[in-house]
Amino acid sequence: MNNLEGFAKLILAAGVLIILVGAFLLLAAKLSGAGFKMPGDIFYRGKNFSFYFPIVTCLVISLLFSVLFNIFFRR
């Protein structure tokens, strides 16, 4: 594989990643308005503050990126 093929794969992977992130953001906006909240995310509302930690959302995004990077950058 020469340098041009590697660069082409990088550009294609970046394009696919941008499309997937855009589709995810559109879907998230339609599902919950301001932000995407999945079951399992931690949300606590007290008297003077609220705390939100999207643990499940982080895990899903991490899994998605791991699969994509393994598909496009496997040697």
TORVO-517815 format. One record per atom (N, C-alpha, C): residue in one letter; atom name; residue number from 1; x, y, z. Coordinates in nm, 2 decimals. Example, Ala and Ser with C-alpha at 12.3 -4.5 7.8 and 13.67 -1.06 7.14 Angstrom:
REM TORVO-517815
+------+------+-----+--------+--------+--------+
! code ! site ! pos !     xx !     yy !     zz !
+------+------+-----+--------+--------+--------+
!    A !    N !   1 !   1.32 !  -0.57 !   0.78 !
!    A !   CA !   1 !   1.23 !  -0.45 !   0.78 !
!    A !    C !   1 !   1.32 !  -0.33 !   0.78 !
!    S !    N !   2 !   1.28 !  -0.22 !   0.71 !
!    S !   CA !   2 !   1.37 !  -0.11 !   0.71 !
!    S !    C !   2 !   1.29 !   0.00 !   0.79 !
+------+------+-----+--------+--------+--------+
REM end
This chain:
REM TORVO-517815
+------+------+-----+--------+--------+--------+
! code ! site ! pos !     xx !     yy !     zz !
+------+------+-----+--------+--------+--------+
!    M !    N !   1 !   0.09 !  -0.12 !   0.00 !
!    M !   CA !   1 !   0.00 !   0.00 !   0.00 !
!    M !    C !   1 !   0.09 !   0.12 !   0.00 !
!    N !    N !   2 !   0.07 !   0.21 !  -0.09 !
!    N !   CA !   2 !   0.15 !   0.33 !  -0.10 !
!    N !    C !   2 !   0.08 !   0.44 !  -0.02 !
!    N !    N !   3 !   0.15 !   0.55 !  -0.01 !
!    N !   CA !   3 !   0.10 !   0.67 !   0.07 !
!    N !    C !   3 !  -0.03 !   0.72 !   0.02 !
!    L !    N !   4 !  -0.05 !   0.72 !  -0.11 !
!    L !   CA !   4 !  -0.18 !   0.78 !  -0.16 !
!    L !    C !   4 !  -0.30 !   0.69 !  -0.12 !
!    E !    N !   5 !  -0.28 !   0.56 !  -0.12 !
!    E !   CA !   5 !  -0.39 !   0.48 !  -0.07 !
!    E !    C !   5 !  -0.42 !   0.50 !   0.08 !
!    G !    N !   6 !  -0.32 !   0.51 !   0.16 !
!    G !   CA !   6 !  -0.34 !   0.54 !   0.30 !
!    G !    C !   6 !  -0.41 !   0.67 !   0.32 !
!    F !    N !   7 !  -0.37 !   0.77 !   0.25 !
!    F !   CA !   7 !  -0.44 !   0.90 !   0.26 !
!    F !    C !   7 !  -0.58 !   0.90 !   0.21 !
!    A !    N !   8 !  -0.61 !   0.82 !   0.11 !
!    A !   CA !   8 !  -0.74 !   0.81 !   0.06 !
!    A !    C !   8 !  -0.83 !   0.74 !   0.16 !
!    K !    N !   9 !  -0.78 !   0.64 !   0.23 !
!    K !   CA !   9 !  -0.86 !   0.57 !   0.34 !
!    K !    C !   9 !  -0.88 !   0.67 !   0.45 !
!    L !    N !  10 !  -0.79 !   0.75 !   0.48 !
!    L !   CA !  10 !  -0.80 !   0.84 !   0.59 !
!    L !    C !  10 !  -0.91 !   0.95 !   0.56 !
!    I !    N !  11 !  -0.91 !   1.00 !   0.44 !
!    I !   CA !  11 !  -1.01 !   1.09 !   0.40 !
!    I !    C !  11 !  -1.15 !   1.03 !   0.40 !
!    L !    N !  12 !  -1.16 !   0.91 !   0.35 !
!    L !   CA !  12 !  -1.29 !   0.84 !   0.35 !
!    L !    C !  12 !  -1.34 !   0.81 !   0.49 !
!    A !    N !  13 !  -1.25 !   0.77 !   0.58 !
!    A !   CA !  13 !  -1.29 !   0.75 !   0.72 !
!    A !    C !  13 !  -1.34 !   0.88 !   0.79 !
!    A !    N !  14 !  -1.27 !   0.99 !   0.76 !
!    A !   CA !  14 !  -1.31 !   1.11 !   0.81 !
!    A !    C !  14 !  -1.44 !   1.16 !   0.76 !
!    G !    N !  15 !  -1.47 !   1.13 !   0.64 !
!    G !   CA !  15 !  -1.60 !   1.17 !   0.58 !
!    G !    C !  15 !  -1.71 !   1.08 !   0.64 !
!    V !    N !  16 !  -1.69 !   0.95 !   0.65 !
!    V !   CA !  16 !  -1.79 !   0.87 !   0.72 !
!    V !    C !  16 !  -1.81 !   0.91 !   0.86 !
!    L !    N !  17 !  -1.71 !   0.94 !   0.93 !
!    L !   CA !  17 !  -1.72 !   0.98 !   1.07 !
!    L !    C !  17 !  -1.80 !   1.11 !   1.08 !
!    I !    N !  18 !  -1.77 !   1.21 !   0.99 !
!    I !   CA !  18 !  -1.85 !   1.33 !   1.00 !
!    I !    C !  18 !  -2.00 !   1.31 !   0.97 !
!    I !    N !  19 !  -2.03 !   1.22 !   0.87 !
!    I !   CA !  19 !  -2.17 !   1.19 !   0.84 !
!    I !    C !  19 !  -2.23 !   1.12 !   0.96 !
!    L !    N !  20 !  -2.17 !   1.03 !   1.02 !
!    L !   CA !  20 !  -2.23 !   0.96 !   1.14 !
!    L !    C !  20 !  -2.25 !   1.05 !   1.26 !
!    V !    N !  21 !  -2.15 !   1.14 !   1.28 !
!    V !   CA !  21 !  -2.17 !   1.23 !   1.39 !
!    V !    C !  21 !  -2.29 !   1.33 !   1.36 !
!    G !    N !  22 !  -2.30 !   1.37 !   1.24 !
!    G !   CA !  22 !  -2.41 !   1.46 !   1.20 !
!    G !    C !  22 !  -2.54 !   1.39 !   1.21 !
!    A !    N !  23 !  -2.55 !   1.27 !   1.17 !
!    A !   CA !  23 !  -2.68 !   1.19 !   1.18 !
!    A !    C !  23 !  -2.71 !   1.17 !   1.33 !
!    F !    N !  24 !  -2.61 !   1.14 !   1.41 !
!    F !   CA !  24 !  -2.63 !   1.12 !   1.55 !
!    F !    C !  24 !  -2.68 !   1.25 !   1.62 !
!    L !    N !  25 !  -2.63 !   1.36 !   1.58 !
!    L !   CA !  25 !  -2.67 !   1.49 !   1.64 !
!    L !    C !  25 !  -2.81 !   1.52 !   1.60 !
!    L !    N !  26 !  -2.85 !   1.50 !   1.47 !
!    L !   CA !  26 !  -2.98 !   1.52 !   1.43 !
!    L !    C !  26 !  -3.08 !   1.43 !   1.50 !
!    L !    N !  27 !  -3.05 !   1.31 !   1.52 !
!    L !   CA !  27 !  -3.13 !   1.21 !   1.59 !
!    L !    C !  27 !  -3.15 !   1.25 !   1.74 !
!    A !    N !  28 !  -3.04 !   1.29 !   1.80 !
!    A !   CA !  28 !  -3.04 !   1.34 !   1.94 !
!    A !    C !  28 !  -3.13 !   1.46 !   1.96 !
!    A !    N !  29 !  -3.12 !   1.55 !   1.86 !
!    A !   CA !  29 !  -3.20 !   1.68 !   1.87 !
!    A !    C !  29 !  -3.35 !   1.64 !   1.86 !
!    K !    N !  30 !  -3.38 !   1.55 !   1.77 !
!    K !   CA !  30 !  -3.52 !   1.52 !   1.76 !
!    K !    C !  30 !  -3.58 !   1.44 !   1.88 !
!    L !    N !  31 !  -3.49 !   1.36 !   1.94 !
!    L !   CA !  31 !  -3.54 !   1.27 !   2.05 !
!    L !    C !  31 !  -3.56 !   1.35 !   2.18 !
!    S !    N !  32 !  -3.47 !   1.44 !   2.21 !
!    S !   CA !  32 !  -3.49 !   1.51 !   2.34 !
!    S !    C !  32 !  -3.47 !   1.66 !   2.34 !
!    G !    N !  33 !  -3.46 !   1.72 !   2.23 !
!    G !   CA !  33 !  -3.45 !   1.86 !   2.22 !
!    G !    C !  33 !  -3.31 !   1.91 !   2.25 !
!    A !    N !  34 !  -3.28 !   1.94 !   2.38 !
!    A !   CA !  34 !  -3.15 !   2.00 !   2.41 !
!    A !    C !  34 !  -3.03 !   1.90 !   2.42 !
!    G !    N !  35 !  -3.06 !   1.78 !   2.46 !
!    G !   CA !  35 !  -2.95 !   1.68 !   2.48 !
!    G !    C !  35 !  -3.01 !   1.54 !   2.47 !
!    F !    N !  36 !  -2.92 !   1.45 !   2.45 !
!    F !   CA !  36 !  -2.96 !   1.31 !   2.44 !
!    F !    C !  36 !  -2.94 !   1.24 !   2.57 !
!    K !    N !  37 !  -3.04 !   1.18 !   2.63 !
!    K !   CA !  37 !  -3.03 !   1.11 !   2.75 !
!    K !    C !  37 !  -3.08 !   0.97 !   2.73 !
!    M !    N !  38 !  -2.98 !   0.88 !   2.76 !
!    M !   CA !  38 !  -3.01 !   0.74 !   2.75 !
!    M !    C !  38 !  -3.05 !   0.68 !   2.88 !
!    P !    N !  39 !  -3.12 !   0.57 !   2.89 !
!    P !   CA !  39 !  -3.14 !   0.50 !   3.02 !
!    P !    C !  39 !  -3.01 !   0.46 !   3.07 !
!    G !    N !  40 !  -2.99 !   0.48 !   3.20 !
!    G !   CA !  40 !  -2.86 !   0.45 !   3.26 !
!    G !    C !  40 !  -2.77 !   0.56 !   3.29 !
!    D !    N !  41 !  -2.80 !   0.68 !   3.22 !
!    D !   CA !  41 !  -2.72 !   0.80 !   3.25 !
!    D !    C !  41 !  -2.76 !   0.85 !   3.39 !
!    I !    N !  42 !  -2.67 !   0.91 !   3.46 !
!    I !   CA !  42 !  -2.69 !   0.95 !   3.60 !
!    I !    C !  42 !  -2.73 !   1.09 !   3.60 !
!    F !    N !  43 !  -2.85 !   1.12 !   3.66 !
!    F !   CA !  43 !  -2.90 !   1.25 !   3.67 !
!    F !    C !  43 !  -2.95 !   1.27 !   3.81 !
!    Y !    N !  44 !  -2.90 !   1.38 !   3.88 !
!    Y !   CA !  44 !  -2.95 !   1.41 !   4.01 !
!    Y !    C !  44 !  -2.98 !   1.56 !   4.02 !
!    R !    N !  45 !  -3.10 !   1.59 !   4.07 !
!    R !   CA !  45 !  -3.14 !   1.72 !   4.09 !
!    R !    C !  45 !  -3.16 !   1.75 !   4.24 !
!    G !    N !  46 !  -3.08 !   1.84 !   4.29 !
!    G !   CA !  46 !  -3.09 !   1.88 !   4.43 !
!    G !    C !  46 !  -3.17 !   2.01 !   4.44 !
!    K !    N !  47 !  -3.17 !   2.07 !   4.56 !
!    K !   CA !  47 !  -3.23 !   2.20 !   4.58 !
!    K !    C !  47 !  -3.17 !   2.31 !   4.50 !
!    N !    N !  48 !  -3.03 !   2.32 !   4.50 !
!    N !   CA !  48 !  -2.96 !   2.43 !   4.44 !
!    N !    C !  48 !  -2.88 !   2.39 !   4.32 !
!    F !    N !  49 !  -2.88 !   2.27 !   4.28 !
!    F !   CA !  49 !  -2.79 !   2.23 !   4.17 !
!    F !    C !  49 !  -2.85 !   2.10 !   4.11 !
!    S !    N !  50 !  -2.80 !   2.08 !   3.99 !
!    S !   CA !  50 !  -2.83 !   1.95 !   3.92 !
!    S !    C !  50 !  -2.70 !   1.89 !   3.87 !
!    F !    N !  51 !  -2.69 !   1.76 !   3.86 !
!    F !   CA !  51 !  -2.57 !   1.69 !   3.82 !
!    F !    C !  51 !  -2.62 !   1.59 !   3.71 !
!    Y !    N !  52 !  -2.55 !   1.59 !   3.60 !
!    Y !   CA !  52 !  -2.58 !   1.49 !   3.49 !
!    Y !    C !  52 !  -2.45 !   1.43 !   3.44 !
!    F !    N !  53 !  -2.44 !   1.30 !   3.45 !
!    F !   CA !  53 !  -2.32 !   1.23 !   3.39 !
!    F !    C !  53 !  -2.37 !   1.13 !   3.30 !
!    P !    N !  54 !  -2.34 !   1.14 !   3.17 !
!    P !   CA !  54 !  -2.39 !   1.05 !   3.06 !
!    P !    C !  54 !  -2.30 !   0.93 !   3.05 !
!    I !    N !  55 !  -2.30 !   0.84 !   3.15 !
!    I !   CA !  55 !  -2.21 !   0.72 !   3.14 !
!    I !    C !  55 !  -2.25 !   0.63 !   3.03 !
!    V !    N !  56 !  -2.37 !   0.60 !   3.01 !
!    V !   CA !  56 !  -2.41 !   0.50 !   2.91 !
!    V !    C !  56 !  -2.39 !   0.56 !   2.77 !
!    T !    N !  57 !  -2.42 !   0.69 !   2.76 !
!    T !   CA !  57 !  -2.40 !   0.76 !   2.63 !
!    T !    C !  57 !  -2.25 !   0.76 !   2.59 !
!    C !    N !  58 !  -2.16 !   0.78 !   2.69 !
!    C !   CA !  58 !  -2.02 !   0.77 !   2.67 !
!    C !    C !  58 !  -1.98 !   0.63 !   2.62 !
!    L !    N !  59 !  -2.03 !   0.53 !   2.69 !
!    L !   CA !  59 !  -2.00 !   0.39 !   2.65 !
!    L !    C !  59 !  -2.05 !   0.36 !   2.51 !
!    V !    N !  60 !  -2.16 !   0.40 !   2.47 !
!    V !   CA !  60 !  -2.22 !   0.37 !   2.34 !
!    V !    C !  60 !  -2.13 !   0.45 !   2.23 !
!    I !    N !  61 !  -2.09 !   0.57 !   2.26 !
!    I !   CA !  61 !  -2.01 !   0.64 !   2.16 !
!    I !    C !  61 !  -1.87 !   0.58 !   2.15 !
!    S !    N !  62 !  -1.82 !   0.54 !   2.26 !
!    S !   CA !  62 !  -1.69 !   0.47 !   2.26 !
!    S !    C !  62 !  -1.69 !   0.34 !   2.19 !
!    L !    N !  63 !  -1.79 !   0.26 !   2.20 !
!    L !   CA !  63 !  -1.81 !   0.14 !   2.13 !
!    L !    C !  63 !  -1.82 !   0.17 !   1.98 !
!    L !    N !  64 !  -1.90 !   0.27 !   1.94 !
!    L !   CA !  64 !  -1.91 !   0.30 !   1.80 !
!    L !    C !  64 !  -1.78 !   0.34 !   1.74 !
!    F !    N !  65 !  -1.70 !   0.43 !   1.81 !
!    F !   CA !  65 !  -1.57 !   0.47 !   1.76 !
!    F !    C !  65 !  -1.48 !   0.35 !   1.75 !
!    S !    N !  66 !  -1.48 !   0.26 !   1.85 !
!    S !   CA !  66 !  -1.39 !   0.15 !   1.84 !
!    S !    C !  66 !  -1.42 !   0.06 !   1.72 !
!    V !    N !  67 !  -1.55 !   0.04 !   1.69 !
!    V !   CA !  67 !  -1.58 !  -0.05 !   1.58 !
!    V !    C !  67 !  -1.54 !   0.02 !   1.45 !
!    L !    N !  68 !  -1.57 !   0.15 !   1.44 !
!    L !   CA !  68 !  -1.53 !   0.22 !   1.32 !
!    L !    C !  68 !  -1.38 !   0.23 !   1.29 !
!    F !    N !  69 !  -1.30 !   0.25 !   1.40 !
!    F !   CA !  69 !  -1.16 !   0.25 !   1.38 !
!    F !    C !  69 !  -1.10 !   0.12 !   1.35 !
!    N !    N !  70 !  -1.16 !   0.01 !   1.41 !
!    N !   CA !  70 !  -1.11 !  -0.12 !   1.37 !
!    N !    C !  70 !  -1.15 !  -0.16 !   1.23 !
!    I !    N !  71 !  -1.26 !  -0.11 !   1.18 !
!    I !   CA !  71 !  -1.29 !  -0.14 !   1.04 !
!    I !    C !  71 !  -1.20 !  -0.07 !   0.94 !
!    F !    N !  72 !  -1.17 !   0.06 !   0.97 !
!    F !   CA !  72 !  -1.10 !   0.14 !   0.87 !
!    F !    C !  72 !  -0.95 !   0.14 !   0.89 !
!    F !    N !  73 !  -0.90 !   0.11 !   1.01 !
!    F !   CA !  73 !  -0.75 !   0.12 !   1.04 !
!    F !    C !  73 !  -0.69 !  -0.01 !   1.08 !
!    R !    N !  74 !  -0.75 !  -0.12 !   1.05 !
!    R !   CA !  74 !  -0.70 !  -0.26 !   1.08 !
!    R !    C !  74 !  -0.58 !  -0.29 !   0.99 !
!    R !    N !  75 !  -0.48 !  -0.34 !   1.04 !
!    R !   CA !  75 !  -0.36 !  -0.38 !   0.96 !
!    R !    C !  75 !  -0.35 !  -0.52 !   0.95 !
+------+------+-----+--------+--------+--------+
REM end
